[in-house]
Amino acid sequence: MEKEITIKSEYNSLEKVLDFLKKESTYECSIDYDSWEVRTDRNGQMEKCIVIKKSAMHGMRIHFVQENKLKATYIIPNKLMHAYFGKSEKRYRNVLEIITGAIKNALLASSQKEAFKEMTEVINKIVA
């Protein structure tokens, strides 16, 4: 699940967005290196993103795609849980991985959508 959000110009940095989220939400928020989708800047350094944790299984990653445009993506914030329950990035998967992936998606999909919706409601307060 992903959503692009155009925000007000006064929230033009990750730090300002983080300050807003810490004041306006009850979720655990922090700036962290983007290890879910390894993005690098012009210098080859790993880019940072804001991680919003609702629980160990539900979270959101936010980063800038343009000057005043954020991209919010659903993640599993716990690295170990993400390894087991996250979206598989493998090019080739065996039959067992395909079947367990389908079962996992069927069991988790509704709770993931609900958590994503709740977390995006907080961000919608700074929409331009």
C-alpha positions in Angstrom: 0.0 0.0 0.0 1.3 3.4 -1.0 0.1 6.9 -1.2 1.6 10.1 -2.5 0.7 13.2 -0.5 1.3 16.9 -1.4 2.1 18.7 1.9 2.2 22.4 3.0 5.5 24.1 2.2 6.2 24.8 5.9 6.8 21.0 6.3 9.7 20.9 3.8 12.0 18.6 5.8 11.9 15.3 7.5 12.6 16.9 10.9 9.6 19.3 10.6 7.3 16.5 9.6 8.6 14.4 12.5 8.0 17.2 14.9 4.4 17.5 13.7 3.9 13.8 14.0 5.2 13.6 17.5 2.8 16.4 18.5 -0.3 15.3 16.7 -0.1 11.5 17.0 0.2 8.8 19.6 2.4 6.6 17.4 6.1 6.0 17.9 7.9 8.1 15.2 11.5 8.4 14.3 13.9 9.2 11.5 15.8 6.1 10.4 17.8 4.9 7.4 15.6 3.4 4.7 16.5 -0.2 4.9 13.1 -1.4 3.5 13.7 0.0 0.1 17.4 0.8 -0.1 17.5 4.3 -1.6 20.7 6.3 -2.0 21.4 10.0 -2.5 23.8 11.6 -5.0 26.7 10.8 -2.8 25.9 7.1 -2.6 24.8 7.4 1.1 21.7 5.6 2.3 18.7 8.0 2.5 16.7 8.5 5.6 12.9 8.3 6.1 10.4 8.7 8.9 9.2 5.5 10.4 5.8 5.5 12.1 5.2 2.5 14.3 1.7 1.5 15.3 2.9 -1.9 16.6 5.6 -4.4 15.8 3.5 -5.6 12.8 2.1 -2.3 11.5 3.9 0.7 10.4 4.5 3.3 7.7 7.6 4.7 6.0 7.5 8.3 4.8 10.1 10.0 2.5 10.2 12.9 0.1 9.8 12.1 -3.6 9.8 15.8 -4.6 10.2 19.1 -2.7 6.7 19.1 -1.2 5.5 15.6 -2.0 5.7 12.7 0.5 5.4 9.0 -0.3 3.8 6.9 2.4 4.4 3.2 2.2 3.1 0.4 4.5 5.9 -1.5 6.2 6.4 -4.0 9.0 8.7 -2.0 11.3 10.2 -5.0 13.1 13.1 -6.2 10.9 12.7 -9.9 12.0 8.9 -9.8 11.4 9.5 -8.0 8.1 11.8 -10.9 7.0 9.0 -13.4 7.6 5.9 -11.5 6.8 7.1 -8.7 4.5 6.7 -8.5 0.7 9.1 -10.9 -0.9 11.6 -9.1 -3.3 13.0 -12.4 -4.7 12.8 -12.7 -8.4 12.1 -16.5 -8.4 10.1 -18.1 -5.6 9.3 -21.8 -5.1 5.8 -23.2 -4.8 5.9 -23.3 -1.0 6.9 -19.6 -0.8 4.0 -18.7 -3.2 1.5 -20.7 -1.2 2.6 -19.3 2.2 2.7 -15.8 0.7 -1.0 -16.1 -0.4 -2.0 -17.4 3.0 -0.1 -14.6 4.7 -1.7 -12.0 2.5 -5.2 -13.4 3.1 -4.7 -13.3 6.9 -3.0 -9.9 7.2 -4.5 -7.9 4.4 -7.5 -6.4 6.2 -5.6 -5.4 9.3 -2.8 -3.9 7.2 -5.3 -1.8 5.2 -7.0 -0.6 8.4 -3.6 0.3 10.1 -2.5 2.2 6.9 -5.7 4.1 6.8 -5.4 5.2 10.5 -1.8 6.3 10.1 -2.5 8.3 6.9 -5.3 10.2 8.7 -2.6 11.8 10.8 -0.6 12.9 7.8 -3.7 14.3 6.0 -3.6 17.2 8.6 -0.6 18.7 6.7 -2.0 18.3 3.2 -1.7 21.4 1.1 
